[in-house]
Amino acid sequence: MKIHLTVLAFLFTLIVLSTVTLAQITITSTDASAINAVGNVITNHLDSTTTSIDIGSPGATSWDFSALNSHFNSTFTSVLPSSTPYFLSDFPTSNVAFYFDINIMGTAAEGWAYSTQNVNNYEQNGQALKAVIGTDTMLIKSILSPAQVFFPLPFTFNSQWGSDFTITNTTYFNGIPFITTTANHTETVLVDAWGNMTMPGGAVLQALRLRRDDRYTSPSPPFYVRTISYSFLTKSGSVVEIVANDTTAPNSGIIQTDGATWSISGAVGVEDEDQIPTQYSLSQNYPNPFNPSTTIHFSVPSSEFVTLKVFDVLGNEVATLVNEEQPAGNYEIEFSPAGLSSGIYFYKLHAGSFVETKKMILIR
């Protein structure tokens, strides 16, 4: 009987250990390469009204973020760094670049985020943000020196790392440097939890929780800022970001926050390779401005009759890119206009009750 009980205990231990091993995930260089692959689109959403949220607890846990809203969204598209305007001048060591569009106080802006994926880590080098305000052009360059170690590769539960770097922000007006500020940044990161995460839209994905402790200092003008944030990251790059509004808040349960962001990545990870899109989205075309062609990405979460059409500034239809029933999925359309002159055009996606329009510029 004693031997029988010992065997049962041994088998039970194996089952428990096997369950823990399968539930934990490891994010590898292969996952990072899929996230950074040229053409991958990440749609970022801002929930500006959520004031409290349950961040779970350290260790094995689970999270339900299905109630998060989307009050503003932007898209990040992975592109070749050499195709971007600030690669050679400011970020020549980058092998990853994401193009994004954003609205700043009613002004449309476009940006490029630069990073480097190495064998053992993923580093952020900085970004450039450009906006046209009337007849003036404003450009802000943020350069990190040395590069920020955003995460090592691979990493999993209980991984930890740190990074010390300087952020130099330079603002240009019409090509002339206007003001430069610097800040020292110290960051420590601990992967302190793992489990299943329910995303807005209902998809359930395995995730790791990263607790980030960031401290910013500057001698002139003098300031000190500390933030505690939590990143809930999946192998495919989908993520929920929560910033605590109190650095002394507990690292478990419900905490107060000034809002949350969440992102859906088009990359395919091991744990969600069969996932279909959970929401409609229309991405900004890239490149933009363009000549002779540009690419448009969109997603539909269910089978719908889909139309994607292009219009001129007078509202005249100049091209029909899609006009058919399409199953749920992520789509990529190349637009190569023939016979159109330089100027501003609009492309409009209509799928079910979803309608969205974005602007693009053709330069001959």
Backbone hydrogen bonds in HBPLUS format (Angstrom, degrees):
<---DONOR---> <-ACCEPTOR-->    atom                        ^
c    i                          cat <-CA-CA->   ^        H-A-AA   ^      H-
h    n   atom  resd res      DA  || num        DHA   H-A  angle D-A-AA Bond
n    s   type  num  typ     dist DA aas  dist angle  dist       angle   num
A0005-LEU N   A0001-MET O   2.89 MM   4  6.18 159.3  1.93 154.4 158.9     1
A0006-THR N   A0002-LYS O   2.90 MM   4  6.14 154.3  1.97 146.6 154.3     2
A0007-VAL N   A0003-ILE O   2.91 MM   4  6.19 157.3  1.96 152.0 157.4     3
A0008-LEU N   A0004-HIS O   3.00 MM   4  6.29 158.6  2.04 146.1 152.3     4
A0009-ALA N   A0005-LEU O   2.85 MM   4  6.08 159.6  1.89 150.2 155.8     5
A0010-PHE N   A0006-THR O   2.87 MM   4  6.09 153.7  1.93 146.0 153.6     6
A0011-LEU N   A0007-VAL O   2.84 MM   4  6.12 160.9  1.88 153.7 158.3     7
A0012-PHE N   A0008-LEU O   2.83 MM   4  6.05 157.9  1.88 149.7 156.4     8
A0013-THR N   A0009-ALA O   2.91 MM   4  6.13 154.2  1.98 145.0 151.8     9
A0014-LEU N   A0010-PHE O   2.99 MM   4  6.32 153.7  2.06 146.4 153.4    10
A0015-ILE N   A0011-LEU O   2.95 MM   4  6.26 156.6  2.01 149.7 155.8    11
A0016-VAL N   A0012-PHE O   2.95 MM   4  6.25 163.5  1.98 153.1 157.0    12
A0017-LEU N   A0013-THR O   2.90 MM   4  6.09 170.7  1.91 154.7 157.4    13
A0018-SER N   A0014-LEU O   2.80 MM   4  5.90 154.5  1.86 146.4 154.2    14
A0019-THR N   A0015-ILE O   2.92 MM   4  6.12 155.1  1.98 147.9 154.4    15
A0020-VAL N   A0016-VAL O   3.01 MM   4  6.32 162.1  2.04 154.0 158.1    16
A0021-THR N   A0017-LEU O   2.95 MM   4  6.13 163.2  1.98 149.7 154.4    17
A0022-LEU N   A0018-SER O   3.01 MM   4  6.17 160.6  2.05 151.1 155.4    18
A0023-ALA N   A0019-THR O   3.01 MM   4  6.12 150.3  2.10 147.2 155.3    19
A0024-GLN N   A0020-VAL O   3.12 MM   4  6.28 153.9  2.19 152.0 157.2    20
A0027-ILE N   A0155-PHE O   2.98 MM 128  5.58 155.7  2.04 171.9 168.7    21
A0155-PHE N   A0027-ILE O   3.06 MM 128  5.58 148.0  2.17 144.9 154.8    22
A0032-ALA N   A0028-THR O   3.05 MM   4  6.42 161.0  2.08 148.7 153.9    23
A0033-SER N   A0029-SER O   2.86 MM   4  6.03 153.6  1.93 144.2 151.2    24
A0034-ALA N   A0030-THR O   3.12 MM   4  6.36 149.9  2.22 141.8 149.0    25
A0035-ILE N   A0031-ASP O   2.99 MM   4  6.32 156.0  2.05 151.3 158.0    26
A0036-ASN N   A0032-ALA O   2.90 MM   4  6.09 153.8  1.97 149.2 156.4    27
A0037-ALA N   A0033-SER O   2.93 MM   4  5.79 108.7  2.45 134.9 150.1    28
A0037-ALA N   A0034-ALA O   3.41 MM   3  5.10 155.5  2.47  93.4 100.4    29
A0040-ASN N   A0037-ALA O   2.95 MM   3  5.73 166.6  1.97 146.1 148.5    30
A0039-GLY N   A0078-SER O   2.84 MM  39  5.23 164.7  1.87 132.8 136.4    31
A0078-SER N   A0040-ASN O   2.92 MM  38  5.43 167.1  1.94 159.5 163.4    32
A0266-GLY N   A0041-VAL O   2.98 MM 225  5.46 134.2  2.19 140.2 154.1    33
A0042-ILE N   A0076-PHE O   2.79 MM  34  5.04 164.2  1.81 150.6 156.1    34
A0076-PHE N   A0042-ILE O   2.76 MM  34  5.04 156.1  1.82 148.6 156.8    35
A0043-THR N   A0264-ILE O   2.94 MM 221  5.29 160.4  1.97 151.8 150.3    36
A0264-ILE N   A0043-THR O   2.95 MM 221  5.29 154.3  2.01 143.8 150.2    37
A0044-ASN N   A0074-SER O   2.75 MM  30  5.29 162.0  1.78 169.1 172.5    38
A0074-SER N   A0044-ASN O   2.91 MM  30  5.29 149.6  2.01 144.7 154.0    39
A0045-HIS N   A0262-TRP O   2.72 MM 217  5.24 154.1  1.79 152.8 162.0    40
A0262-TRP N   A0045-HIS O   2.96 MM 217  5.24 152.1  2.03 138.5 146.8    41
A0046-LEU N   A0072-PHE O   2.80 MM  26  5.21 150.8  1.88 156.8 162.3    42
A0071-HIS N   A0046-LEU O   2.82 MM  25  5.75 164.2  1.84 158.8 162.0    43
A0047-ASP N   A0260-ALA O   2.75 MM 213  5.18 174.3  1.75 172.6 170.8    44
A0260-ALA N   A0047-ASP O   3.02 MM 213  5.18 161.1  2.06 145.3 151.4    45
A0257-THR N   A0051-THR O   2.81 MM 206  4.95 163.4  1.83 125.7 129.4    46
A0053-ILE N   A0255-ILE O   3.01 MM 202  5.70 152.9  2.09 154.7 163.2    47
A0255-ILE N   A0053-ILE O   2.98 MM 202  5.70 161.1  2.02 152.7 150.4    48
A0055-ILE N   A0253-GLY O   2.95 MM 198  5.66 160.0  1.99 150.3 143.6    49
A0253-GLY N   A0056-GLY O   2.81 MM 197  5.29 143.4  1.95 139.0 150.7    50
A0059-GLY N   A0192-ASP O   2.76 MM 133  6.11 158.5  1.80 141.5 147.9    51
A0194-TRP N   A0059-GLY O   3.06 MM 135  6.17 154.5  2.12 141.0 141.5    52
A0061-THR N   A0194-TRP O   2.99 MM 133  6.15 156.8  2.04 158.4 163.0    53
A0063-TRP N   A0196-ASN O   2.99 MM 133  6.45 157.8  2.04 156.5 161.7    54
A0198-THR N   A0063-TRP O   2.88 MM 135  6.22 160.1  1.92 148.2 154.1    55
A0065-PHE N   A0198-THR O   2.82 MM 133  5.58 152.7  1.89 148.8 155.6    56
A0068-LEU N   A0065-PHE O   3.19 MM   3  5.73 169.3  2.20 117.7 120.9    57
A0077-THR N   A0099-TYR O   2.80 MM  22  5.16 162.9  1.83 152.2 156.0    58
A0099-TYR N   A0077-THR O   2.79 MM  22  5.16 163.3  1.82 150.2 147.3    59
A0079-VAL N   A0097-ALA O   2.85 MM  18  5.58 166.1  1.87 153.0 156.9    60
A0083-SER N   A0080-LEU O   2.90 MM   3  5.41 157.5  1.95 118.0 125.5    61
A0084-THR N   A0081-PRO O   3.06 MM   3  5.49 167.2  2.08 118.1 121.3    62
A0090-ASP N   A0086-TYR O   3.10 MM   4  5.61 153.5  2.17 132.8 139.2    63
A0091-PHE N   A0086-TYR O   3.26 MM   5  6.57 141.1  2.42 145.3 154.0    64
A0091-PHE N   A0087-PHE O   3.01 MM   4  4.69 131.0  2.25 116.3 130.4    65
A0094-SER N   A0091-PHE O   3.21 MM   3  5.72 166.9  2.23 118.6 122.5    66
A0095-ASN N   A0115-SER O   3.17 MM  20  6.54 135.4  2.38 138.7 150.3    67
A0096-VAL N   A0115-SER O   3.07 MM  19  5.16 140.4  2.23 157.0 146.6    68
A0115-SER N   A0096-VAL O   3.00 MM  19  5.16 161.3  2.03 147.4 146.0    69
A0098-PHE N   A0113-ALA O   2.91 MM  15  5.15 155.3  1.97 144.4 152.7    70
A0113-ALA N   A0098-PHE O   2.85 MM  15  5.15 161.2  1.89 148.5 153.7    71
A0100-PHE N   A0111-GLY O   2.93 MM  11  5.20 159.9  1.97 140.2 141.7    72
A0111-GLY N   A0100-PHE O   2.75 MM  11  5.20 159.7  1.79 157.6 158.7    73
A0102-ILE N   A0109-ALA O   2.91 MM   7  5.29 165.7  1.93 148.3 149.7    74
A0109-ALA N   A0102-ILE O   2.77 MM   7  5.29 153.6  1.84 173.1 172.3    75
A0104-ILE N   A0107-THR O   2.78 MM   3  5.04 167.1  1.80 150.3 147.1    76
A0107-THR N   A0104-ILE O   2.95 MM   3  5.04 159.8  1.99 108.8 115.2    77
A0110-GLU N   A0130-LYS O   2.95 MM  20  5.50 160.6  1.98 159.2 162.5    78
A0130-LYS N   A0110-GLU O   2.81 MM  20  5.50 175.6  1.82 170.7 170.8    79
A0112-TRP N   A0128-ALA O   2.90 MM  16  5.37 150.0  1.99 151.4 160.3    80
A0128-ALA N   A0112-TRP O   2.95 MM  16  5.37 150.2  2.04 144.8 154.4    81
A0114-TYR N   A0126-GLY O   2.83 MM  12  5.51 173.9  1.83 162.7 164.7    82
A0125-ASN N   A0114-TYR O   2.94 MM  11  5.49 159.2  1.99 134.8 139.6    83
A0116-THR N   A0123-GLU O   2.80 MM   7  5.15 157.8  1.85 144.6 151.3    84
A0123-GLU N   A0116-THR O   2.84 MM   7  5.15 174.9  1.85 156.9 156.4    85
A0118-ASN N   A0121-ASN O   2.81 MM   3  5.26 155.8  1.87 165.1 172.4    86
A0153-LEU N   A0120-ASN O   2.75 MM  33  4.83 159.6  1.79 122.2 118.7    87
A0122-TYR N   A0151-PHE O   2.84 MM  29  5.54 153.7  1.90 163.6 172.2    88
A0150-PHE N   A0122-TYR O   2.89 MM  28  5.76 133.1  2.11 146.4 160.8    89
A0151-PHE N   A0122-TYR O   3.42 MM  29  5.54 155.1  2.48 142.9 147.2    90
A0124-GLN N   A0148-GLN O   2.85 MM  24  5.09 151.6  1.93 142.1 149.9    91
A0148-GLN N   A0124-GLN O   3.01 MM  24  5.09 150.5  2.10 154.9 149.8    92
A0144-LEU N   A0125-ASN O   2.98 MM  19  5.28 174.4  1.99 142.8 141.2    93
A0127-GLN N   A0142-SER O   2.92 MM  15  5.30 145.2  2.04 139.7 151.0    94
A0142-SER N   A0127-GLN O   2.83 MM  15  5.30 175.0  1.84 167.4 168.3    95
A0129-LEU N   A0140-ILE O   2.88 MM  11  5.18 156.1  1.94 146.7 154.8    96
A0140-ILE N   A0129-LEU O   2.85 MM  11  5.18 159.4  1.90 150.1 157.2    97
A0131-ALA N   A0138-MET O   2.90 MM   7  5.31 160.3  1.94 154.8 160.6    98
A0138-MET N   A0131-ALA O   2.82 MM   7  5.31 169.9  1.83 167.9 169.2    99
A0133-ILE N   A0136-ASP O   2.73 MM   3  5.17 152.1  1.81 150.3 158.4   100
A0136-ASP N   A0133-ILE O   2.97 MM   3  5.17 161.4  2.01 128.7 128.6   101
A0174-ASN N   A0137-THR O   2.80 MM  37  5.03 172.8  1.80 156.7 159.1   102
A0139-LEU N   A0172-TYR O   2.95 MM  33  5.00 160.5  1.99 141.6 146.0   103
A0172-TYR N   A0139-LEU O   2.69 MM  33  5.00 163.9  1.71 157.2 162.3   104
A0141-LYS N   A0170-THR O   2.95 MM  29  5.33 164.2  1.98 152.3 155.3   105
A0170-THR N   A0141-LYS O   2.93 MM  29  5.33 159.5  1.98 150.2 156.7   106
A0143-ILE N   A0168-THR O   3.00 MM  25  5.29 162.7  2.03 142.2 146.2   107
A0168-THR N   A0143-ILE O   2.99 MM  25  5.29 164.7  2.02 147.9 152.8   108
A0145-SER N   A0166-THR O   2.95 MM  21  5.22 158.3  1.99 145.8 153.0   109
A0166-THR N   A0145-SER O   2.84 MM  21  5.22 160.2  1.88 128.4 134.6   110
A0159-SER N   A0156-THR O   3.02 MM   3  5.60 158.2  2.07 139.3 140.2   111
A0158-ASN N   A0191-VAL O   2.79 MM  33  5.08 159.0  1.83 147.9 151.4   112
A0191-VAL N   A0159-SER O   2.86 MM  32  5.38 169.8  1.87 171.1 170.4   113
A0161-TRP N   A0189-VAL O   3.06 MM  28  5.43 152.0  2.14 142.6 150.2   114
A0189-VAL N   A0161-TRP O   2.85 MM  28  5.43 163.4  1.88 169.4 167.8   115
A0163-SER N   A0187-GLU O   2.92 MM  24  5.29 148.1  2.02 148.2 152.9   116
A0187-GLU N   A0163-SER O   2.91 MM  24  5.29 159.8  1.95 156.7 162.6   117
A0165-PHE N   A0185-HIS O   3.00 MM  20  5.43 162.0  2.04 153.6 159.5   118
A0185-HIS N   A0165-PHE O   2.81 MM  20  5.43 164.1  1.83 176.8 176.5   119
A0167-ILE N   A0183-ALA O   2.80 MM  16  5.25 169.9  1.81 162.0 164.2   120
A0183-ALA N   A0167-ILE O   2.96 MM  16  5.25 142.3  2.11 140.9 152.0   121
A0169-ASN N   A0181-THR O   2.85 MM  12  5.28 161.3  1.88 157.9 163.3   122
A0181-THR N   A0169-ASN O   2.89 MM  12  5.28 156.3  1.95 149.2 156.8   123
A0171-THR N   A0179-ILE O   2.89 MM   8  5.42 166.9  1.91 163.3 167.6   124
A0178-PHE N   A0171-THR O   2.63 MM   7  5.51 166.9  1.65 168.0 165.3   125
A0173-PHE N   A0176-ILE O   2.97 MM   3  5.31 157.1  2.03 146.4 144.9   126
A0176-ILE N   A0173-PHE O   3.09 MM   3  5.31 167.0  2.11 111.8 115.5   127
A0184-ASN N   A0217-THR O   2.69 MM  33  5.16 161.6  1.72 164.1 165.3   128
A0217-THR N   A0184-ASN O   2.90 MM  33  5.16 155.3  1.96 144.5 152.0   129
A0186-THR N   A0215-ARG O   2.92 MM  29  5.23 161.7  1.95 150.5 156.6   130
A0215-ARG N   A0186-THR O   2.88 MM  29  5.23 154.2  1.94 152.1 160.3   131
A0188-THR N   A0213-ASP O   3.06 MM  25  5.31 153.3  2.14 138.3 146.5   132
A0213-ASP N   A0188-THR O   2.92 MM  25  5.31 164.0  1.94 160.7 165.4   133
A0190-LEU N   A0211-ARG O   3.10 MM  21  5.32 153.3  2.18 139.9 148.1   134
A0211-ARG N   A0190-LEU O   2.86 MM  21  5.32 176.1  1.86 153.5 153.0   135
A0192-ASP N   A0209-ARG O   3.06 MM  17  6.00 128.8  2.33 154.2 167.1   136
A0209-ARG N   A0193-ALA O   2.82 MM  16  4.98 165.0  1.85 139.2 137.8   137
A0195-GLY N   A0207-ALA O   3.14 MM  12  5.70 151.6  2.23 156.0 158.8   138
A0207-ALA N   A0195-GLY O   2.86 MM  12  5.70 158.8  1.90 167.1 174.0   139
A0197-MET N   A0205-LEU O   2.64 MM   8  5.24 162.1  1.67 157.4 163.9   140
A0205-LEU N   A0197-MET O   2.85 MM   8  5.24 162.2  1.88 151.2 151.5   141
A0199-MET N   A0203-ALA O   2.76 MM   4  5.32 167.7  1.78 165.9 166.9   142
A0202-GLY N   A0199-MET O   2.87 MM   3  5.45 158.2  1.92 141.7 142.5   143
A0208-LEU N   A0233-LEU O   2.94 MM  25  5.38 155.0  2.00 145.0 150.2   144
A0233-LEU N   A0208-LEU O   2.91 MM  25  5.38 146.9  2.02 159.3 159.0   145
A0210-LEU N   A0231-SER O   2.72 MM  21  4.97 164.9  1.75 151.6 157.0   146
A0231-SER N   A0210-LEU O   2.88 MM  21  4.97 159.0  1.93 142.0 148.9   147
A0212-ARG N   A0229-SER O   2.85 MM  17  5.20 166.2  1.87 150.0 154.2   148
A0229-SER N   A0212-ARG O   3.00 MM  17  5.20 161.0  2.03 146.2 152.3   149
A0214-ASP N   A0227-THR O   2.95 MM  13  5.26 163.5  1.98 158.5 161.7   150
A0227-THR N   A0214-ASP O   2.86 MM  13  5.26 157.2  1.91 149.4 156.5   151
A0216-TYR N   A0225-VAL O   2.71 MM   9  5.06 167.8  1.73 158.1 162.6   152
A0225-VAL N   A0216-TYR O   2.89 MM   9  5.06 158.4  1.94 144.3 150.5   153
A0218-SER N   A0223-PHE O   3.16 MM   5  5.47 139.8  2.33 151.5 150.5   154
A0223-PHE N   A0218-SER O   3.16 MM   5  5.47 141.4  2.31 140.0 144.4   155
A0244-ALA N   A0228-ILE O   2.96 MM  16  5.74 154.6  2.02 158.8 167.1   156
A0230-TYR N   A0242-ILE O   2.74 MM  12  5.15 156.9  1.79 154.0 161.8   157
A0242-ILE N   A0230-TYR O   2.90 MM  12  5.15 162.7  1.93 152.0 157.6   158
A0232-PHE N   A0240-VAL O   2.88 MM   8  5.11 159.5  1.92 151.9 158.1   159
A0240-VAL N   A0232-PHE O   3.12 MM   8  5.11 144.9  2.25 127.0 137.4   160
A0234-THR N   A0238-SER O   3.05 MM   4  5.53 151.5  2.13 164.6 172.1   161
A0237-GLY N   A0234-THR O   3.20 MM   3  5.35 158.3  2.25 104.1 110.8   162
A0239-VAL N   A0263-SER O   3.11 MM  24  5.24 145.6  2.23 126.5 136.5   163
A0263-SER N   A0239-VAL O   2.77 MM  24  5.24 160.1  1.80 158.7 164.1   164
A0241-GLU N   A0261-THR O   2.75 MM  20  5.18 173.3  1.75 157.1 158.0   165
A0261-THR N   A0241-GLU O   3.11 MM  20  5.18 164.4  2.14 145.9 150.8   166
A0245-ASN N   A0256-GLN O   3.11 MM  11  5.98 163.9  2.14 135.2 136.8   167
A0249-ALA N   A0246-ASP O   3.06 MM   3  5.42 164.7  2.09 117.3 119.1   168
A0272-ASP N   A0269-GLY O   3.26 MM   3  5.51 147.9  2.37 104.4 113.1   169
A0275-GLN N   A0272-ASP O   3.09 MM   3  5.23 165.5  2.11 109.8 113.9   170
A0281-SER N   A0299-SER O   3.22 MM  18  5.16 149.4  2.31 135.5 133.8   171
A0299-SER N   A0281-SER O   2.92 MM  18  5.16 154.2  1.99 143.4 147.1   172
A0283-SER N   A0297-HIS O   2.94 MM  14  5.37 175.1  1.95 158.7 159.1   173
A0286-TYR N   A0295-THR O   3.05 MM   9  5.44 151.6  2.13 143.8 152.3   174
A0295-THR N   A0286-TYR O   2.94 MM   9  5.44 165.0  1.96 133.2 137.9   175
A0290-PHE N   A0361-ILE O   2.97 MM  71  6.48 149.7  2.07 158.0 166.9   176
A0363-ILE N   A0290-PHE O   3.07 MM  73  6.00 172.0  2.08 157.7 158.6   177
A0294-THR N   A0335-PHE O   3.03 MM  41  5.37 147.8  2.13 137.6 147.6   178
A0335-PHE N   A0294-THR O   2.78 MM  41  5.37 168.1  1.80 165.5 169.3   179
A0296-ILE N   A0333-ILE O   2.76 MM  37  5.14 163.3  1.78 153.5 159.5   180
A0333-ILE N   A0296-ILE O   2.79 MM  37  5.14 166.0  1.81 153.8 158.7   181
A0298-PHE N   A0331-TYR O   3.02 MM  33  5.34 153.9  2.09 137.2 143.4   182
A0331-TYR N   A0298-PHE O   2.76 MM  33  5.34 167.8  1.78 172.6 175.4   183
A0300-VAL N   A0329-GLY O   3.09 MM  29  5.66 160.3  2.13 156.9 162.2   184
A0329-GLY N   A0300-VAL O   2.92 MM  29  5.66 149.3  2.02 151.0 160.5   185
A0304-GLU N   A0326-GLN O   3.02 MM  22  5.64 154.4  2.09 158.3 158.6   186
A0326-GLN N   A0304-GLU O   2.76 MM  22  5.64 166.4  1.78 164.7 164.7   187
A0306-VAL N   A0324-GLU O   2.83 MM  18  5.57 166.9  1.85 146.2 143.6   188
A0324-GLU N   A0306-VAL O   3.06 MM  18  5.57 144.9  2.19 156.1 158.8   189
A0307-THR N   A0350-HIS O   2.93 MM  43  5.22 156.4  1.99 146.2 153.9   190
A0350-HIS N   A0307-THR O   2.88 MM  43  5.22 159.4  1.92 157.6 160.9   191
A0308-LEU N   A0322-VAL O   2.94 MM  14  4.82 150.9  2.03 127.7 128.7   192
A0321-LEU N   A0308-LEU O   2.74 MM  13  5.33 153.6  1.80 165.8 175.2   193
A0322-VAL N   A0308-LEU O   3.27 MM  14  4.82 150.2  2.37 127.4 130.5   194
A0309-LYS N   A0348-LYS O   3.06 MM  39  5.37 155.8  2.12 145.6 147.9   195
A0348-LYS N   A0309-LYS O   2.80 MM  39  5.37 158.3  1.85 155.8 163.2   196
A0310-VAL N   A0319-ALA O   2.81 MM   9  5.03 163.8  1.84 150.8 152.0   197
A0318-VAL N   A0310-VAL O   2.78 MM   8  5.64 166.4  1.80 146.8 151.7   198
A0311-PHE N   A0346-PHE O   2.70 MM  35  5.15 158.6  1.75 154.8 162.4   199
A0346-PHE N   A0311-PHE O   2.87 MM  35  5.15 164.5  1.89 149.0 153.6   200
A0312-ASP N   A0316-ASN O   2.95 MM   4  5.48 150.1  2.04 145.7 153.8   201
A0315-GLY N   A0312-ASP O   2.99 MM   3  5.39 163.2  2.02 115.0 120.0   202
A0343-GLY N   A0362-LEU O   2.91 MM  19  5.37 153.9  1.98 141.2 147.1   203
A0362-LEU N   A0343-GLY O   2.91 MM  19  5.37 165.6  1.93 165.0 163.8   204
A0345-TYR N   A0360-MET O   2.84 MM  15  5.37 173.0  1.85 163.6 164.5   205
A0360-MET N   A0345-TYR O   2.82 MM  15  5.37 162.5  1.85 157.5 157.2   206
A0347-TYR N   A0358-LYS O   2.93 MM  11  5.58 159.2  1.97 158.9 165.0   207
A0358-LYS N   A0347-TYR O   2.99 MM  11  5.58 158.4  2.04 154.2 159.9   208
A0349-LEU N   A0356-GLU O   2.87 MM   7  5.43 161.9  1.90 165.8 167.1   209
A0356-GLU N   A0349-LEU O   3.06 MM   7  5.43 153.1  2.13 146.8 154.5   210
A0351-ALA N   A0354-PHE O   2.92 MM   3  5.19 161.0  1.96 149.1 155.5   211
A0354-PHE N   A0351-ALA O   2.91 MM   3  5.19 151.3  1.99 137.4 134.7   212
